[in-house]
Amino acid sequence: NLALLENDSGNFEIAIDLLDRVLKLKPDNSTALFNRAIILDKSGKPEQAIKQLEQLVEIKPEHIGAWLKMGLWQKKIGRVEEAKKSLEQALKLNPDDKSIQKHLDSINKVDQKTP
């Protein structure tokens, strides 16, 4: 994937442009939507990345990676309740994933400590 190569080289704008071209032809391409979100976050735009993942889970609600990343990024920017819901959805889709449970537990521990 050329967009990922551009991303790895730090050429975020070129990578986004390439993915935009794919999405123009096929707006429901879940791989392009997911990769675009990854690049947006990596380029310092977590809010836009989250919006991209929200669009992705509307199209493909069973996308575990989208729910997981969305939860992690929501937590990173302080949207803890939303993060909890996203991670719970990821865990519901993959109940045996201990890493998702670990992320969810870390949010629940913070909630318990907050007055």
Helices and strands as residue ranges (DSSP letters): H 2-8, H 12-25, H 30-42, H 46-59, H 64-76, H 80-93, H 98-113
